[in-house]
Amino acid sequence: MGKNKLARFNENETFPLLYQPPFEEVFRQDFSLKGQWKKQVFANDAPICLELGCGKGEYTLALARKYPHQNFIGIDIKGARLWRGAKTAVEEGLSNVAFVRTRIEWIDSVFGPDEVDEIWITFPDPQLQRERRRLTHPMFLERYRRFLRPQARIHLKTDSQELHAYTMELAKSLQYPIYEAHTDIYGTGIDRQIDILSVKTFYESQYLKQGKPITYLCFEMTTED
């Protein structure tokens, strides 16, 4: 392990807004903060929005700055990446931000029923060869359903046309209302109409340099069985 990565892991331990539940606290049992995020972490009753696979937390931070009266939580398993987002949030004094280091497979152990209002999935691995590992696969949607409020919206921003098309067809088959669906947000200018789409993550900038169009999908996930 490099010295920089080790230093970041050590500094992560000092960030009060970064939560790193051990394996035994989330695997097949509930994390201590499940159902208590608004009360114990944010000390308010404002809506909670998650960014899944948040990386360095660019979207989590951008959303928190833009909507100071909402709460935002970035989820990722990579501690070295989370370090950047957590450090920036601390430096800027953002009180409506938190980060959680955990696997998304265990996310329903971290949040309770009706605790989350919205989800952003930004540039996940499209898992083209392993459908069940896609973050919009029905198995993951079922996990999200357990903690989402009724009529919660899920946003997917990706460079993968395949993942975009897969998720849109899945939403249609499940009869989830689709609010936005674009296969090239910068080419069509939709990013100027929905300004939060103009936020560019590190990976997004790399994809744009490669000439890849960026897609966006927003659908409502009904929470009934």
Residue pairs with C-beta under 8 A, 6 or more apart in sequence:
5 80
8 79
8 80
8 83
9 79
9 80
9 83
11 83
11 87
12 18
12 20
12 79
12 82
12 83
12 86
12 101
13 20
15 86
15 87
15 90
15 99
16 90
17 86
17 89
17 90
17 97
17 98
17 99
18 82
18 86
18 98
18 99
18 100
18 101
19 33
19 98
19 99
19 100
19 101
20 79
20 100
20 101
20 102
21 31
21 32
21 100
21 101
21 102
21 110
25 31
25 32
26 102
26 106
26 109
26 110
27 106
27 109
28 109
29 109
30 109
30 112
31 109
31 110
33 40
33 41
33 110
34 109
34 110
34 111
34 112
34 115
35 111
35 112
35 113
35 115
36 112
37 48
37 71
37 73
37 98
37 111
37 115
38 44
38 45
38 46
38 48
38 71
38 115
41 71
41 98
42 48
42 71
42 95
42 96
42 98
44 71
46 69
46 70
46 71
46 96
47 70
47 71
47 117
47 118
48 70
48 71
48 72
48 73
48 111
48 115
48 116
48 117
48 118
49 63
49 70
49 71
49 72
49 73
49 116
49 117
49 118
49 119
49 120
50 72
50 73
50 74
50 75
50 111
50 116
50 118
50 119
50 120
51 57
51 59
51 60
51 63
51 72
51 73
51 74
51 75
51 119
51 120
51 121
51 122
52 75
52 104
52 107
52 119
52 120
52 121
52 122
52 124
52 135
53 75
53 76
53 104
53 121
53 122
53 123
53 124
53 125
53 135
54 60
54 74
54 75
54 76
54 81
54 82
54 85
54 99
54 122
55 76
55 78
55 81
55 85
55 122
55 123
55 201
55 202
55 203
56 81
56 82
56 84
56 85
56 201
56 202
57 74
57 76
57 81
57 82
57 84
57 85
57 86
57 88
57 89
57 97
57 99
58 85
58 122
58 199
58 200
58 201
58 202
59 74
59 120
59 122
59 157
59 199
59 201
60 72
60 73
60 74
60 85
60 97
60 99
61 85
61 88
61 89
61 92
61 94
61 97
62 196
62 199
63 70
63 72
63 120
63 196
64 70
64 72
64 89
64 94
64 96
64 97
65 92
65 94
66 196
67 96
68 96
69 96
70 96
71 96
71 97
71 98
72 96
72 97
72 98
73 97
73 98
73 99
73 100
74 82
74 85
74 97
74 98
74 99
74 100
75 99
75 100
75 102
75 104
75 107
76 82
76 99
76 101
77 101
77 102
77 103
77 104
78 101
79 101
82 99
82 101
85 99
86 99
89 97
89 99
100 110
102 110
104 135
104 140
104 143
105 143
107 143
107 144
107 147
108 143
108 144
108 146
108 147
111 147
112 147
113 146
113 147
114 147
114 148
114 149
114 150
115 147
115 149
116 144
116 147
116 148
116 149
116 152
117 148
117 149
117 152
118 152
118 153
118 154
118 155
119 144
119 148
119 152
119 153
119 154
119 155
120 154
120 155
120 157
121 135
121 136
121 154
121 155
121 156
121 157
121 158
122 157
122 158
122 201
122 204
123 157
123 158
123 159
123 201
123 203
123 204
123 207
124 134
124 135
124 158
124 163
125 133
126 134
126 158
126 160
126 162
126 163
127 133
127 134
128 160
128 162
128 163
131 137
131 166
132 139
134 140
134 163
134 166
134 167
136 154
136 156
136 163
136 166
136 167
136 170
138 170
138 174
141 170
141 174
141 221
144 152
144 154
144 221
145 221
145 223
148 221
148 223
149 223
150 222
150 223
151 220
151 222
151 223
152 220
152 221
152 223
153 179
153 218
153 219
153 220
153 221
154 218
154 219
154 220
154 221
155 216
155 217
155 218
156 163
156 164
156 167
156 215
156 216
156 217
156 218
157 185
157 197
157 204
157 214
157 215
157 216
158 164
158 214
158 215
159 203
159 204
159 207
159 212
159 213
159 214
159 215
160 215
161 183
161 213
161 215
164 181
164 183
164 215
164 217
167 217
167 219
168 178
168 181
168 217
168 219
171 178
171 217
171 219
172 178
175 222
176 219
176 220
176 221
176 222
177 219
177 220
178 217
178 218
178 219
178 220
179 218
179 219
179 220
180 190
180 194
180 216
180 217
180 218
181 216
181 217
181 218
182 188
182 190
182 215
182 216
182 217
183 213
183 215
184 213
184 214
184 215
185 191
185 197
185 213
185 214
185 215
185 216
186 208
186 213
186 214
187 213
190 197
190 216
191 197
191 198
192 198
194 216
197 216
200 208
204 214
207 214
208 214
